[in-house]
Amino acid sequence: MRIREATEKDIPEIVMVLKASLGEKDLALSEEIWQYKHIKNPFGKSLVFIAEEDESIVGVRAFMRWQWNFKQKKFSCFRAVDTATLPEHQGKGIFKKLTLTALDLAKEEKASFVFNTPNEKSRPGYLKMGWEEVGKIEVTLYPAFNSFWKLFRNEREYSVEYRASFSQIEKLCREWNKKLSEKNLHTLKSADYLKWRYENNPLRNYEVLGTENFYLAGYIQFHRGVKELRIVESIFINPQGQIELRNCIKRWSFKFGAQLISFSPKLLGIPGPTVKGNFGPVLTVREILLTPTEMDISLSKDKWDYSLGDLELF
């Protein structure tokens, strides 16, 4: 077996391995989606390693580049995402070999840490390789009273609307980053990032509104007949922006007939009855180059100011 770093020429065969191993029940798979996630990411191209036998790819491992910020320090990080081994080659330790090889290169690049939200099946494997649990992601639920009884409203047409220029959105992001910089770990936002993450995403359509005072992104998710408006990004820099953003959420909940609104309690509050709980997946971290103090911060859930879009699977 040979382990090597993948090139863009390998993408068609990588996608075939992903489809053969994972199927497309949870996430769609295509060369376009791979290019979007691992080539066009504004944080940079992913680290991708493959395992070969008889000149054919039998396993793949991707670390997506990401950037978190804390007290003016930028942490170059990786998000452990796509990984797959052909069914007939599973049980040979390929997942572990590829992941440890990717970690070695991440160390050479002096990255700070790797993070992800592995499921119950894969988490034990990560923990054996040095990953540590931060805790379950907190989510706030809010009943959408203004649209609660619109059970049969089936609006599903999403729109991306801008009432501000690209430079105004960029300015909004800069001030948002500055506002959060003295508090906790947060993803550095930019107009390029928002466009990539929500507006050009081939995996999912999002409802988006960007103004000079706020940026909001969300979509509808169904849970056992309950229609949830999931707010994945909420950026504002002043009280007026917060008011306008909350009013926009109410309009969206009515538009889509949502019975429930969910959002990250770290970055948004909505007055009224809410329930906050550990409803999200488990966040895990693998330290690469952190001081002891920084390691303590990375393992403290209270030190993460995340939007749901920062951590959801995509």
N, C-alpha and C positions, 0 to 999 in steps of 0.2 A: 504494500500500500504506500502511496506517495501523498504527502500533504504539501500543498503549495497555495500561494496567494492567487486568487482568481483574477481574471481579466474580463473586460467587457465582452470578449469573444465567447466566454463561457456562459453568458447569461441564458441563451436558449436552453442549454442542457441543464443549467441550475433550476430553471423553472420546471422542467420535466421531472427532476428529482423531487422538488417541493410538491408537485401535484401527485406523484406516485406515493409519497410518504404521508402527506397531510390531507390531501383532498381539498375541496374548496367550500366545505360546509361553513367554516368560521370566517374565512377571509378569501376573497377572490385572488387568483394568482395569474399573472401574465408578465410578459417582458416589459410592457408599458408600466405596470405597477412596480416591478423591480427597479426600472430606471428612475421612476419617481422617488422611491424610497431611498435608493442607495447611490444614485448618481447626481440627482438634482437637488438634494438636501442642501439648503443654504449654509449649514454648519460644515459641509464638506462631504466627500465621498466616504462611504462605509469601508471598514476593514472586512474583507470577505475571504474566507479560506475554504478550500475544497479538498476532499479526499478522493483519490483516484485508484482504481484497480483495472488492469488491462486497458489503460488509456480511456476509461469511462468514469464519469463522476458518480460516486456512490454516497457522498455526504457533503453537506454545506453548512457553514456557520457565518452569520453576519453580525457585526457590531456597528450599529448606526451612530454616527457622530452627533453629539449634543453639547450644549453649553449651559452650565448653571453659574450663578453669580452669588457671591456673599461678601458684603462689606467691601465693595469695589474690586474684589478679586474674582477673576474669571477662572472657572474650573472647566478645562477641556475634558469631556467625559465621553463615554460610549454607552449606548443602550443596546443590551443583548436582545436581539429580535429573531429574525428568521433563522431557523436551524432545522435540518432534516437529514435523515439517513434512509436510503432505500430499504424497504422491508426485509429483503433477503440478506442484508448486511447488518441488520440491527443486532445488538448483543456483542459487538466486537470492540466497543469502547470508542467508536468514531466520534461521537458527540463530545466526549471528554477530551480526546486528542485535539480536535479542532478548536474547542473552546480554550484550552490551555495555550495552544499556539497563538490564537488571537490575543490572549492576555499578554504573552511575551512581547508581541509587537506593540501593544498598547503601552507596556512599560517602557520600551525603547523610545516611544514618542512622548514619554513623560506625561501621560494622561493622569488625571486625578483619581477617577473611580468609574466603575461600570454599574449601571442600575437597570432594573427591569421588574416586571410583575409576573413571575412564573406561576403556572397553575399548580395544583396539588400534586399532579403526576410528575412534573419536571423539577419542582422546587428541591426535593431531597438531593438530586444530582448537583444542583448549584451549591447547596449548602456544603456538600462534601468537597467542593472546589474553593471554599473560602468565602462564599457569599454569606451575608448576615441579614437577618430580618429586621426591617425598620418598623413594620406594623401594617395593619390594614388601612387602606385609604379612607379618609373620612368624607362623607357626602351628606349634604343637607337636602331634605325633601320638604317641599312647600305645596300645599293643596291649591290648585288653580281655580279659586272660587268663581272668577269671572267667566270661566268656560267649562265648569265642572259638569254641567248637564248637557253640553254639546256633544253627546256620545256619538252621534252619527255624522259629525262634521269630519270629512275625510280629505281635507286639503293636504296634499302632499307635494305641491309644487314649491320647491325652494328657490330663493332668489338671492343674488349677491348684489347689494346696493351700496354705492359710495356717495356720500354727500360731502366728501372732502378729497383733497388732492393726495397723491402719493406722498408728497413731502409733508403734508399735515399729519398723515397717519404715522409717518416716520418720527415726527416731532412728538406725537402722542406717546409712541413707544419709548422714546428716549426719556421722557418725563416720568412715565410709568416705571421704567427700570430704575431711575434715580429715586423714586418714591419708595421702592421696595429694597433698595440696595443696603440700607442700614439695618434691615430687620432679619430676614432669613434667606435661605437658599431659594432662588427663583430662576426660571428660564429667562434668558435674555430675549426679549421680543423686539422685532423689527418689522417694517412693512414687508420686506422680502419673506421673512419667516411666516407671517400671517397668510400671505398669498399662497405660499407653498403648502402650508399645513392644512388650510381650510378651503381655499378658493380653487386651487388647481389639483385637488386630491382626487385621483380616479377611483379610490376605494369607496368614497361616500360623498353624497352631496350635503352641504351645510347651508342653513339660513344665515346670512351675514349682513350686518349693517355697520358701516364705518363712517363716523363723523369726526369733526375736529375735537369733539368732547369725549367720545367713547368709541370702542370697538366691541362688537358682540357677535358671537357665533354659537349656533346650536343646531339640534336636529331632533326628530321624533323617534322615540324608541318604544316598542310595545312590550308589556310584561303582563301575561295572563289576562289580556283584555283591557289592561289599564294603559292609557296613552300618556307617556312621559315626555315632557319637553326637557331635553338635557342641554344645559348651558355649559359649553366646553371652553369658552373664552369670554372674559369680561374685563375689559380694560377701561379705566377712567382715571382722571387725574384731579378732579375737583368735585365739590358737592353737586354742582349743576350737572356735570357729566353723570354722576351716580343717579340723580333723579331721572334724567333722560333715559339712561340705560334700563332702570327698573320699569319705566313706562313702556319701553320697547318690549321688554320681556312679557308684560301683560298683553300687549297687542299680539305678540307671537302666539301666546297660549290660547287666545281667542281665535286667531287665524287657523290654528291647527286643531282646535278642540281638545287641548290637553287637559287631563285631570290632575296631573302632578308635574311639578317643576323640580328638577334636581340641579345642583351646582356645588362648587367647591366652597366650603365655609371659610377657607383660608383667604379668599380674595373677594367674596361677595356676601352681602347680607340683605335680606328682604324682610321688612317689618311684618309681623303677624305670626301666626302659629307655624312652627317648623319643627321638624324632627332631625336631629343630627346623630349620625351613627357610623360605625365602621362597616359600611356597606360595600366598599370597593375591594379589589384584590389586594394581596399582600405585596408591599413594596420591599425589594431587597437590594442590597448594595455590596459590591466587591471592591474593597480598597485597593488602590494601586500606588498612588503617591500622595499621601495625606499626612499632615502632622497629627499627633495624638489628639490635639484639640479639634482639628478639622474632622477627624474620624468620629469623635464623640458627637459633633454636630450632625454629621451625615447619618448617624444611627438614631437621632432624636426626631421622632415624627413631628414634634412641635416646631422644628426648625425648617420644615419644608413648606414653602408657600407655592403650592401647585394649583394650576387650573386642571380641570378634568381632562382637557385636551393634551396637557403635558404628559399624562401617564396612561391614557387609554390605549388599548391595542389598536394599531393601524398598520 
